[in-house]
Each structure stands twice: as C-alpha cells, then as structure tokens.
C-alpha cells in the first residue's frame, strides 16, 4: 500500500523530533547525564606553616642628608638625580675662590710664624751660651725662652689655621657620605649655601639591602606566644622568621627576607609593636616609603590544614573550594586563607579533617551536581634488577 507524499514527509519529521528529544535527555538510561569525574583530596590535620599577613612600609637601610659644610655659591651639580653613586663621589661644586684665598692667607701666616720661631730659637741659643758665662742676666735668658715658647705656640696655631682653611676648601666639593641612590637636588646652580645654616642639598638612600617595617598588634603577638606555650605552634630550634613580600597586584618578590629586629616596647598610641625585616634588593624594586604586604612564617601549626593551589577558587571578595558531600554531590564552601608555602595554600578556617575537596575538575561542575570520584592511580611496580 502506498502512502501519499505528504504522509511520508510527516513520518520523517516525527522520527527526527523523537531523535532530538532523546539527545536532549542525555542519551543514557533514563535520560540522565553521567556524573562528572573529579579528583579529590581528603583534608588531614597536619603540620603546616603558620603564615601571618601584615601590611608593611619600606625603609632604606641607610639614609644620609647631604648638607653644605662650606659657604658659597653653587657652581655645578656633578651627578644626575636618581642615580646610584659610590661613597665619596662628588655631587656639587661650590665656588672655591674665596676659600682658596683663605688658604693662601693661612699659609702666609704659617710662614711668618715659622720665621718668628726660628728667630726666637736662635736668640735663645745665643743667650744660653752667654748666661753660662754670666755675660747676660738670667732674666734675659728666661725672657728669651718665653718668647720661644710663644713663637712655637703661634706656629701650631698658624698650622691649625691652614688645616682648617684647607678643610673648608675641600668641603667646597660636596661628596657622597655613603653609597646609594641619590634624590632630587634641593639646590641649583647659583644658589647660596651656608655651612652655619646646614643647607640641605640632596639626600642619599641605600636600598640594597632594604628594610620593611611591620606593626603587628600586641594582642596578636601575645596570641602567638600563647600558641607556642600550649604547643599549638611549633617554632623549633630555628627562631628565624622568614618573610615573603607581595607587591602591587599580588606579585611576589622573588627574594625572601628575614626578621632581624623586634621592638620590645609597645606604642601607646596604637598598641602595636615593631618588627623589621631585612631584604636583599639588588634590582631596587623596593623603594623607601613604599607600602607592601608581607607574609611572615612564624613557626608551624601542629594540626593545621593545607590544599594545593589549583584547588582554591580565589574571587574578589572571598576564596572558596568545591567539596563532595556524603551523597557524592558537589557543594561550595568558603574558606579563609593564611598564605602560600611550597605550592599549597594554608587554610585558616572553613575546613575540617575528613572533608573531600575537589582538586581537579571543579571548573567543569556546578554546586548541586552529582560527581564521580576518580580512584587513585595504582603505583607502578619497580623493575627488578637483572
């Protein structure tokens, strides 16, 4: 029996529609999608680094204000603002002509004092012979001796005046007191500087190494001490506190520092203490006055938790993980992080031992979706020696 053409076309369309409906139901038994395969890590209580994050401010390890030590007019600036200079490098040249004239004047006074001393020395020698012959009185000889001593003192005074004038001339070339990075010049050519007023000319900061100053509250420091006392925190034999710096945007400084100073006094205005960390800074990425965040590793927590970095979902407001509950359904859990160490995040709160955290595959699922836990791979047998 032959069907009309329109009935044949309707049968084909109906079959296509049934096929698409079957595909929409997942194509599996009962029309349900199979659970997504994920890899999990069971949370265990273990020893993890005790990470404390604090805001900090960068300081130069050495700073020097370069001030005028001679009077005069600035002739030249001998360095470029912001460059590195060695210790004793020339920075400014003050007009030396007046100081050179003072040196010449002091040297002339020195020559006169030497001549006077030579004259009194010769007179004393002659009178010494005559007084033995009683050709002159003892009073005349003592007067000659006094004149000689006065001439000797005048010679020393003249020599000191020369040294002082020469020192003032040397100060006409303003030099760097330390090695470091120069700041902006505070005077320009033609400016009058004064030694009495100690005119500020520039500043030099030594930024390698650099210091980072932290101000934790005394309450948190006492809590740390209580944790050490009751055994929750283990500091071990090594009391050294390592510090990692987070720059703008969360970038980590590649070099680590150590805390080298802890203030024993408490700031009464803020109730905080001062910690200072020392950092190698060969590239000058840490600059004085810069604000950074530091992660301080203060011992280890005996019964802490940590997770691989790839298991953590870090958002703008909070961090979270995906867990697998007892019904093998994915659920989201917010967690509080306390820093990174050895490729793992230290979790401060939000997890308990026994929780199953999805490590791989969480990006393919949504909360409430059933999952299938990937079994652990069987370790390969070691090859026997022939």
C-alpha positions in Angstrom: 0.0 0.0 0.0 1.4 3.3 -1.0 1.1 6.4 1.2 0.6 9.9 -0.1 3.8 12.1 -0.3 2.7 14.4 2.5 2.2 11.4 4.9 5.7 10.2 4.2 7.3 13.5 4.9 5.3 13.8 8.2 6.7 10.4 9.3 10.3 11.5 8.6 9.8 14.8 10.6 8.3 12.8 13.6 11.3 10.5 13.6 13.7 13.4 13.7 11.9 15.1 16.5 12.0 11.9 18.6 15.7 11.6 18.0 16.4 15.1 19.1 14.3 14.6 22.3 16.3 11.5 23.1 19.6 13.5 22.6 18.2 16.3 25.0 17.8 13.7 27.7 21.4 12.7 27.6 21.0 9.6 25.5 21.7 7.4 28.6 19.5 5.1 30.6 16.6 7.0 32.0 17.7 10.2 30.1 20.2 11.3 32.8 23.8 12.6 32.3 26.5 10.6 33.9 28.3 12.1 37.0 31.3 14.2 36.2 34.6 12.6 37.1 36.7 14.6 39.6 39.8 14.1 41.6 39.6 14.9 45.4 42.0 15.3 48.3 40.8 14.3 51.8 41.6 17.1 54.3 44.0 15.9 57.0 45.3 17.5 60.2 49.0 18.0 59.7 51.8 20.4 60.4 51.5 23.5 58.2 53.4 26.8 58.2 52.0 29.4 60.4 51.5 32.3 57.9 50.7 35.8 59.2 49.9 38.5 56.6 50.7 42.1 57.6 50.9 45.5 55.9 54.4 46.9 55.8 56.4 50.0 54.8 59.7 50.0 53.1 62.7 51.9 54.5 66.2 52.4 53.3 68.8 50.5 55.3 70.9 53.7 55.4 70.0 57.3 54.7 72.0 60.4 54.6 71.1 64.1 54.2 73.8 65.9 52.2 74.2 69.4 53.7 76.5 72.2 52.9 79.7 72.4 55.1 81.1 75.5 53.3 79.7 78.9 52.5 79.5 80.0 48.9 77.7 79.9 45.6 76.9 76.5 43.9 78.7 76.4 40.6 77.8 72.9 39.3 75.8 69.8 40.0 78.1 66.9 39.4 75.6 64.0 39.4 72.3 63.0 37.8 69.2 62.9 40.0 68.1 59.4 40.9 71.3 57.6 40.0 73.5 55.3 42.1 76.7 56.8 43.4 79.6 55.4 45.3 80.7 56.7 48.7 82.9 59.9 48.4 81.6 60.6 44.8 81.5 64.3 44.1 77.9 65.7 44.0 78.2 69.5 43.9 80.9 72.1 43.4 80.8 75.3 45.4 82.7 78.3 44.2 86.2 77.8 45.8 87.9 81.1 45.0 87.2 82.8 48.4 88.2 79.6 50.2 91.4 79.3 48.2 92.3 82.9 49.2 91.8 82.0 52.8 94.1 79.0 52.4 96.8 81.3 50.9 96.3 83.8 53.8 96.6 81.0 56.3 99.8 79.7 54.7 101.3 83.2 54.8 100.6 83.4 58.5 102.2 80.0 58.9 105.4 81.1 57.1 105.5 84.2 59.4 105.1 82.0 62.5 107.9 79.7 61.3 110.2 82.7 60.8 109.4 84.1 64.2 110.1 80.7 65.8 113.4 80.4 64.1 114.4 83.9 65.3 113.5 83.2 68.9 115.2 79.8 68.7 118.4 81.4 67.5 118.2 84.1 70.2 117.6 81.5 72.9 120.6 79.5 71.8 122.9 82.6 71.9 121.7 83.7 75.4 122.1 80.1 76.6 125.9 80.3 76.0 126.1 83.9 77.4 124.2 83.1 80.5 126.7 80.4 81.4 129.5 83.0 81.1 127.4 85.3 83.1 127.6 87.8 80.2 123.8 88.3 80.4 121.4 88.1 83.2 119.3 85.1 84.0 116.2 87.2 83.5 117.1 88.0 79.9 117.6 84.3 79.2 114.2 83.3 80.7 112.6 86.1 78.6 114.1 84.5 75.5 112.8 81.1 76.5 109.3 82.5 77.0 109.5 84.2 73.6 110.5 80.9 72.0 107.6 79.1 73.6 105.2 81.8 72.4 106.6 81.5 68.9 106.2 77.7 69.0 102.5 78.1 70.1 101.9 80.7 67.4 103.4 78.3 64.8 101.0 75.5 65.9 98.0 77.9 65.8 99.1 79.0 62.3 99.3 75.3 61.2 95.8 74.7 62.6 94.5 77.7 60.6 96.0 76.3 57.4 94.4 72.9 58.1 91.1 74.5 58.8 91.2 76.6 55.7 92.2 73.6 53.6 89.3 71.6 55.1 86.9 74.3 54.2 88.3 74.3 50.7 87.9 70.6 50.5 84.2 71.0 51.6 83.7 73.2 48.5 83.4 69.9 46.6 80.4 68.3 48.2 80.8 64.5 48.3 78.5 61.5 49.0 78.9 60.3 52.6 77.5 56.8 51.7 76.9 54.6 48.7 73.3 54.7 47.5 70.7 56.2 45.3 70.6 60.0 45.1 67.5 62.0 45.4 66.4 65.2 43.6 68.8 68.1 44.1 67.4 70.7 46.6 69.6 73.5 45.2 70.5 74.6 41.8 73.5 76.4 40.2 73.8 79.9 41.5 72.2 79.2 44.9 73.9 80.5 48.0 74.5 77.8 50.6 75.6 78.2 54.2 77.5 75.9 56.5 76.1 77.6 59.6 72.5 77.0 58.3 73.4 73.5 57.1 71.7 74.0 53.8 70.1 70.7 52.5 71.5 69.9 49.1 70.2 66.4 48.4 69.5 63.0 50.0 71.0 59.6 49.5 69.3 56.3 50.4 70.9 52.9 50.4 68.2 50.5 49.3 70.2 47.3 49.0 69.5 45.8 51.4 66.1 47.3 52.2 64.1 47.2 55.4 60.4 46.5 55.7 58.7 47.7 58.9 55.7 45.8 60.2 53.5 46.9 63.1 51.5 43.8 64.4 49.2 44.4 67.3 50.4 43.4 70.7 47.3 41.2 71.0 48.3 39.1 68.0 51.9 38.8 69.3 50.6 37.6 72.7 48.4 35.1 70.9 51.4 33.8 69.0 53.3 33.4 72.3 50.3 31.6 73.9 50.2 29.2 70.9 53.9 28.4 71.4 53.4 27.9 75.1 50.5 25.5 74.8 52.1 23.6 71.9 49.7 24.6 69.1 52.5 26.4 67.3 55.9 24.9 66.9 58.8 27.3 66.3 61.5 24.6 66.5 65.2 25.3 67.2 65.4 27.9 64.4 63.9 31.2 65.7 64.4 32.9 62.3 61.2 34.3 60.8 61.1 34.3 57.0 59.1 36.9 55.1 57.7 37.0 51.6 56.7 40.3 50.1 53.5 40.9 47.9 53.9 43.8 45.6 51.1 45.7 43.8 48.7 43.3 42.1 49.7 40.4 44.2 53.1 39.8 42.6 55.6 38.1 44.9 59.1 39.5 45.3 61.4 36.6 44.2 63.7 37.1 47.2 62.8 36.3 50.8 63.7 38.3 53.8 64.2 37.6 57.5 63.1 39.5 60.6 66.3 40.9 62.1 64.8 43.2 64.8 61.8 43.2 67.1 61.0 46.2 69.3 60.3 45.3 72.9 58.3 48.4 73.7 54.7 48.9 72.7 53.5 52.0 71.0 51.0 53.5 73.5 49.1 55.3 70.7 48.4 52.2 68.5 49.0 49.3 70.9 51.4 47.7 68.3 54.9 46.5 68.2 57.6 47.0 65.6 59.1 44.2 63.5 61.8 44.9 60.9 62.6 42.5 58.1 65.8 42.8 56.0 65.6 42.1 52.2 68.2 41.8 49.5 67.2 44.4 46.9 69.8 44.4 44.1 67.2 45.5 41.4 65.8 48.3 43.6 62.2 47.1 43.4 61.6 48.1 47.0 61.7 51.8 47.4 61.6 53.9 50.6 58.1 54.8 51.6 56.5 52.1 49.5 53.6 50.2 51.1 53.6 46.4 50.6 52.1 43.3 52.2 54.3 40.7 53.9 53.6 37.1 54.7 55.6 36.1 57.8 56.2 32.4 58.5 56.1 32.2 62.3 56.8 28.6 63.0 54.3 25.9 62.1 50.8 24.9 63.3 50.8 21.3 64.5 47.2 20.4 63.5 46.6 22.7 60.5 45.2 22.1 57.0 46.5 23.0 53.6 45.4 22.4 50.0 47.1 22.5 46.5 46.9 25.9 44.9 44.8 24.6 42.0 42.0 23.5 44.4 41.4 27.1 45.6 39.0 29.4 43.8 40.1 33.0 44.6 37.4 35.7 44.0 37.3 39.4 44.6 35.6 39.1 48.0 36.4 35.6 49.2 38.1 32.3 48.5 36.2 29.0 48.2 36.6 25.3 47.3 34.3 22.6 46.0 33.6 19.7 48.3 32.0 16.3 47.7 29.3 15.5 50.4 28.2 12.1 51.6 25.7 11.8 48.6 28.6 12.5 46.1 27.1 15.9 45.3 29.3 18.9 44.8 28.9 21.8 47.3 30.7 25.1 47.5 32.5 26.1 50.8 34.0 29.5 51.6 37.5 29.3 53.2 39.9 31.7 54.9 43.4 31.5 53.6 46.6 32.3 55.5 49.3 32.4 52.9 51.1 30.0 50.5 54.0 27.7 51.1 55.6 25.0 48.9 52.8 25.3 46.2 50.0 24.9 48.7 47.5 27.3 50.4 47.4 27.2 54.2 43.7 27.2 55.2 43.0 29.1 58.4 39.3 28.2 58.6 36.4 26.7 56.7 37.5 23.0 56.5 37.5 20.1 58.9 39.6 16.9 58.7 37.8 14.3 56.5 36.3 16.8 54.1 36.7 15.7 50.4 37.9 18.7 48.4 37.8 18.6 44.6 41.3 19.3 43.3 40.9 18.6 39.6 37.7 19.0 37.6 35.9 21.6 39.8 35.7 24.0 36.9 33.5 21.6 34.9 30.7 21.4 37.5 28.2 23.5 39.4 27.1 23.2 43.1 24.4 20.6 43.5 25.7 18.5 40.5 26.5 14.8 41.2 30.1 13.8 40.7 32.1 10.6 40.5 35.4 10.4 42.4 38.4 9.3 40.5 40.1 6.4 42.0 43.8 6.8 43.0 46.2 5.5 40.3 47.8 2.2 41.1 51.6 2.8 41.7 53.8 1.3 39.1 55.8 -1.8 40.2 59.5 -1.2 40.3 61.5 -3.1 37.7 63.5 -5.9 39.1 67.3 -5.8 38.7 68.5 -8.3 36.1 
